[in-house]
Amino acid sequence: MGATTLERVESFVPERSVRIEELGEHLGLRRAELGVFRKFYGLDTLRFDPGMDLFDLLLPAAKRALAALPDGRRIDRLVFAHTTQALAPADVDIAQELARRLGLVDVEAFALSHQACVSSLGAIDVAAELLRAEGDTGGYALMVTGERAFSPIVQLIPNTAIMADAASACLLTVDGDGDVVHSFVTKTLGQYAEWLALTPEQNTEFGELYGPRLAEVILAAVAEAGCGFDDIDLVIPHNVNALAWRQTVKALEAPSEKFFLENIPKLSHCFSSDVFLNYTTLRENGRLVDGARYVLVTVGLGATFGAMVITHRTRGSGT
């Protein structure tokens, strides 16, 4: 059927960086609560620019990824993956408008958000299946993520994360030269779908099972890829908070150096864009190894856990 390949991965963050304490009044957080986010959750700074337009955020990474499209090839689909349900007025179709601004004519453009922060990995899976369904046509898809923390309700996940502004884009095809996708596994715990309406008991229960359930999904993706966790060079995760990852590392009984957590204090959680921000950080620092296997991991409110195993190939990575 042909393997999904990630031909180019790009990301973008605003230049404006703020310390979490600068957002205390805006988010209604007391000094003690900010202290918890800093000391226990590992947050320090994040990118946040209230004056930036959504499309100003989305376009830079999308344009850079699109520039890797080989001559004579076409984009069949543009998929905009997002977490927050409402990002623009009802009469604005973000995916269609993004395609127009990128100069993509007669492209099928649509959005996905039903898996929250896992929607980016899910969008790669959906786009690749649609390309495979069309047969050997040599088509490409562009997956774009990005959203702004435009209100305190969106920006603060109580006792969990402070959201930041960021965007990413991924050019993908079937049987290309880029990173090979070996597996994609998700698990949804629907009993926690009404996140803001959970009882204190449910919140405690979810916190206790978070690490073990995420570990299960990671191991399932690794097994589906036909390898063991020892064969994985690095886990490239979302940046929800350091505490959640300490729980997951413990559940996996794995060394902490096998997880890239360096962007948590620098960028915080950026909705659906985290894994690609971390991927490009590693790439720019020369830390992605040709032939090495990585696991892209993220979790979405609702609650969906997702993991994707890839093999990095330098030729298609943009290095």
C-alpha positions as CSV (number, residue, x, y, z in Angstrom):
1,M,0.0,0.0,0.0
2,G,3.0,2.3,0.4
3,A,4.4,4.0,3.5
4,T,3.6,7.5,4.6
5,T,6.6,9.7,4.4
6,L,7.1,13.1,6.0
7,E,9.0,15.1,3.3
8,R,9.4,18.4,5.2
9,V,8.6,19.5,8.7
10,E,8.6,23.2,9.6
11,S,7.5,25.3,12.6
12,F,7.1,28.9,13.6
13,V,6.8,30.8,16.9
14,P,6.3,34.5,17.5
15,E,9.3,36.5,18.6
16,R,7.6,37.9,21.7
17,S,8.5,35.8,24.7
18,V,7.0,36.3,28.2
19,R,7.7,34.8,31.6
20,I,4.7,33.0,33.1
21,E,4.5,35.5,36.0
22,E,3.7,38.2,33.4
23,L,0.5,36.3,32.7
24,G,-0.6,36.0,36.3
25,E,-3.2,38.8,36.3
26,H,-4.4,38.0,32.8
27,L,-5.1,34.4,33.7
28,G,-6.3,35.0,37.3
29,L,-3.5,33.0,38.8
30,R,-2.2,33.8,42.3
31,R,1.5,33.9,43.1
32,A,1.3,30.4,44.7
33,E,-0.4,28.9,41.7
34,L,2.3,30.4,39.4
35,G,4.8,28.9,41.7
36,V,3.3,25.4,41.2
37,F,3.5,25.9,37.4
38,R,7.2,26.9,37.7
39,K,8.4,24.5,40.4
40,F,6.5,21.4,39.7
41,Y,5.3,21.7,36.1
42,G,8.6,23.1,34.9
43,L,7.3,26.2,33.0
44,D,9.3,29.4,32.7
45,T,8.7,31.3,29.4
46,L,6.4,31.0,26.4
47,R,5.7,32.7,23.1
48,F,2.6,34.9,23.3
49,D,1.7,37.7,21.0
50,P,-1.9,39.0,21.4
51,G,-1.4,41.4,18.4
52,M,-0.6,38.7,15.9
53,D,-3.2,37.6,13.3
54,L,-3.9,33.9,13.1
55,F,-2.8,33.7,9.4
56,D,0.4,35.6,10.2
57,L,1.1,32.8,12.6
58,L,0.1,30.0,10.2
59,L,1.7,31.1,6.9
60,P,5.5,31.1,7.6
61,A,5.8,27.4,8.4
62,A,3.3,26.4,5.7
63,K,5.2,28.4,3.1
64,R,8.6,26.8,4.1
65,A,7.1,23.3,4.0
66,L,5.4,24.0,0.7
67,A,8.7,25.1,-0.8
68,A,10.0,21.5,-0.6
69,L,7.4,20.3,-3.1
70,P,9.3,18.8,-6.0
71,D,8.9,20.5,-9.4
72,G,6.0,19.2,-11.4
73,R,4.2,17.8,-8.3
74,R,1.0,19.0,-6.8
75,I,-0.7,19.4,-3.5
76,D,-3.9,17.4,-3.5
77,R,-5.1,18.2,0.0
78,L,-4.5,20.8,2.7
79,V,-5.5,19.7,6.2
80,F,-5.6,22.2,9.0
81,A,-5.4,20.4,12.4
82,H,-6.4,22.4,15.5
83,T,-7.4,21.9,19.1
84,T,-9.7,24.8,19.9
85,Q,-13.1,24.4,18.2
86,A,-13.7,28.0,17.3
87,L,-10.7,30.0,16.0
88,A,-12.4,32.4,13.6
89,P,-15.8,33.9,12.9
90,A,-18.3,31.4,11.6
91,D,-18.1,32.7,8.0
92,V,-14.3,32.2,7.8
93,D,-13.2,28.7,6.7
94,I,-9.6,28.7,7.9
95,A,-8.5,25.8,5.8
96,Q,-9.9,27.3,2.6
97,E,-8.6,30.7,3.3
98,L,-5.1,29.2,4.1
99,A,-5.1,27.4,0.8
100,R,-6.1,30.7,-1.0
101,R,-3.3,32.6,0.7
102,L,-0.8,29.9,-0.2
103,G,-1.9,30.0,-3.9
104,L,-3.1,26.4,-3.9
105,V,-5.8,26.3,-6.6
106,D,-8.4,23.5,-6.8
107,V,-7.0,21.8,-3.7
108,E,-9.3,20.0,-1.3
109,A,-8.9,21.9,2.0
110,F,-10.5,20.9,5.3
111,A,-9.9,21.0,9.0
112,L,-9.8,18.3,11.8
113,S,-10.1,18.9,15.5
114,H,-11.9,16.0,17.0
115,Q,-8.8,14.5,18.7
116,A,-7.8,17.9,20.3
117,C,-4.0,18.1,20.5
118,V,-3.6,14.7,18.8
119,S,-5.3,16.1,15.7
120,S,-2.0,16.9,14.1
121,L,-0.9,13.3,14.1
122,G,-4.4,12.2,13.2
123,A,-4.4,14.6,10.3
124,I,-1.2,13.0,8.9
125,D,-2.8,9.6,9.1
126,V,-6.0,10.8,7.4
127,A,-4.2,12.7,4.6
128,A,-2.0,9.7,3.9
129,E,-4.9,7.3,3.7
130,L,-6.7,9.7,1.2
131,L,-3.6,9.8,-0.9
132,R,-3.3,6.0,-0.9
133,A,-7.0,5.7,-1.8
134,E,-6.3,7.5,-5.0
135,G,-3.6,5.1,-6.1
136,D,-0.2,5.8,-7.5
137,T,-0.8,9.4,-8.5
138,G,2.3,11.0,-6.9
139,G,0.2,13.4,-4.9
140,Y,1.2,15.3,-1.8
141,A,-0.7,16.7,1.2
142,L,0.1,19.7,3.4
143,M,-0.8,19.4,7.1
144,V,-0.8,22.7,9.0
145,T,-1.3,23.3,12.7
146,G,-1.4,26.5,14.7
147,E,-3.6,28.6,16.9
148,R,-3.3,31.5,19.3
149,A,-4.0,31.5,23.0
150,F,-6.6,34.2,22.3
151,S,-8.4,34.2,25.7
152,P,-7.7,33.2,29.3
153,I,-10.3,30.3,28.9
154,V,-8.3,28.9,26.0
155,Q,-4.8,29.7,27.4
156,L,-5.2,28.1,30.9
157,I,-5.8,24.4,31.5
158,P,-6.2,24.5,35.3
159,N,-3.6,22.5,37.2
160,T,-2.1,21.3,33.9
161,A,-0.8,23.8,31.4
162,I,-0.4,27.3,30.1
163,M,-0.9,27.4,26.4
164,A,1.3,29.4,24.0
165,D,1.2,30.6,20.4
166,A,2.9,28.5,17.7
167,A,2.4,26.9,14.3
168,S,3.8,24.0,12.2
169,A,3.5,22.4,8.8
170,C,4.3,19.0,7.3
171,L,4.6,18.1,3.7
172,L,3.8,14.4,3.2
173,T,3.3,11.9,0.5
174,V,3.4,8.1,0.0
175,D,6.7,6.3,-0.7
176,G,8.7,9.5,-0.8
177,D,12.3,10.1,0.4
178,G,11.4,11.6,3.8
179,D,10.9,10.2,7.3
180,V,9.0,6.9,7.2
181,V,5.9,6.6,9.3
182,H,5.7,3.0,10.7
183,S,2.7,3.2,13.0
184,F,0.1,5.5,14.6
185,V,-1.9,4.4,17.7
186,T,-4.5,6.3,19.6
187,K,-6.6,5.5,22.6
188,T,-9.6,7.7,23.7
189,L,-11.0,7.6,27.3
190,G,-14.4,9.1,26.6
191,Q,-15.4,9.2,30.2
192,Y,-13.2,12.3,30.5
193,A,-14.7,14.1,27.5
194,E,-16.3,16.9,29.5
195,W,-13.0,18.3,30.7
196,L,-14.3,21.4,32.5
197,A,-17.1,19.5,34.1
198,L,-15.1,16.7,35.7
199,T,-15.6,16.2,39.4
200,P,-12.5,16.6,41.7
201,E,-12.6,12.8,42.0
202,Q,-12.5,12.3,38.2
203,N,-9.6,14.8,37.9
204,T,-7.6,12.9,40.5
205,E,-8.4,9.6,38.8
206,F,-7.3,11.0,35.4
207,G,-4.1,12.3,36.9
208,E,-3.3,8.9,38.3
209,L,-3.9,7.0,35.1
210,Y,-2.3,9.6,32.8
211,G,1.2,8.2,32.9
212,P,0.4,4.5,32.7
213,R,-2.2,5.0,29.8
214,L,0.2,7.2,27.8
215,A,3.0,4.6,28.4
216,E,0.6,1.9,27.0
217,V,-0.1,3.8,23.9
218,I,3.6,4.5,23.3
219,L,4.4,0.8,23.7
220,A,1.5,-0.2,21.4
221,A,2.8,2.1,18.7
222,V,6.4,0.7,19.1
223,A,5.1,-2.8,18.9
224,E,3.0,-2.0,15.8
225,A,6.1,-0.6,14.2
226,G,7.8,-4.0,14.7
227,C,10.4,-3.0,17.2
228,G,10.9,-2.7,21.0
229,F,11.2,0.4,23.1
230,D,15.0,-0.2,23.4
231,D,15.1,0.4,19.6
232,I,13.7,3.9,19.9
233,D,16.4,6.6,20.0
234,L,14.3,9.4,21.4
235,V,10.7,10.2,22.3
236,I,9.6,13.6,20.8
237,P,6.7,14.6,23.0
238,H,4.2,17.4,23.6
239,N,5.1,20.1,26.1
240,V,2.2,19.8,28.5
241,N,4.3,19.9,31.6
242,A,7.3,18.2,33.2
243,L,5.3,16.5,35.9
244,A,3.1,14.6,33.4
245,W,6.3,13.4,31.7
246,R,7.9,12.3,34.9
247,Q,4.9,10.1,35.5
248,T,5.1,8.6,32.0
249,V,8.9,8.0,32.2
250,K,8.3,6.2,35.5
251,A,5.5,4.1,34.0
252,L,7.8,3.1,31.1
253,E,10.7,2.4,33.5
254,A,12.9,4.2,31.0
255,P,15.8,6.6,31.4
256,S,14.8,10.3,31.3
257,E,17.4,11.1,28.7
258,K,15.3,9.2,26.2
259,F,12.7,11.9,26.2
260,F,13.2,15.4,24.7
261,L,11.8,17.7,27.4
262,E,14.1,20.8,26.9
263,N,11.4,22.9,25.3
264,I,8.9,22.6,28.1
265,P,10.4,25.6,30.1
266,K,11.1,27.5,26.9
267,L,7.9,27.2,24.8
268,S,5.3,25.5,27.1
269,H,2.3,23.7,25.5
270,C,1.4,24.9,22.0
271,F,-1.8,23.0,21.2
272,S,-1.3,20.6,18.2
273,S,2.1,22.0,17.2
274,D,4.4,20.7,20.1
275,V,5.8,17.6,18.5
276,F,6.8,19.4,15.3
277,L,8.3,22.3,17.3
278,N,10.4,19.8,19.1
279,Y,11.3,17.9,15.9
280,T,12.6,21.1,14.2
281,T,14.5,22.1,17.4
282,L,16.3,18.7,17.3
283,R,16.9,19.0,13.6
284,E,18.3,22.5,13.8
285,N,20.7,21.4,16.6
286,G,21.9,18.4,14.5
287,R,20.3,15.9,16.9
288,L,18.2,13.9,14.4
289,V,20.2,10.9,13.2
290,D,19.7,9.4,9.8
291,G,18.2,5.9,10.2
292,A,17.2,6.5,13.9
293,R,13.7,5.8,15.2
294,Y,11.6,8.3,17.0
295,V,8.2,8.4,18.7
296,L,6.0,11.5,18.3
297,V,3.7,11.6,21.3
298,T,0.9,13.9,22.4
299,V,-2.3,13.9,24.4
300,G,-5.6,15.8,23.7
301,L,-8.3,16.8,26.2
302,G,-11.2,14.5,25.8
303,A,-9.1,12.4,26.4
304,T,-7.1,11.0,23.5
305,F,-3.6,9.6,23.7
306,G,-1.6,9.3,20.5
307,A,1.8,8.0,19.4
308,M,3.5,7.8,16.0
309,V,6.8,5.9,15.2
310,I,9.0,7.3,12.5
311,T,12.4,6.5,11.0
312,H,14.3,9.7,10.2
313,R,15.9,10.0,6.8
314,T,18.2,13.0,6.3
315,R,17.5,13.4,2.6
316,G,13.9,14.3,3.1
317,S,14.1,16.1,6.5
318,G,15.2,19.6,5.3
319,T,18.6,19.3,7.0
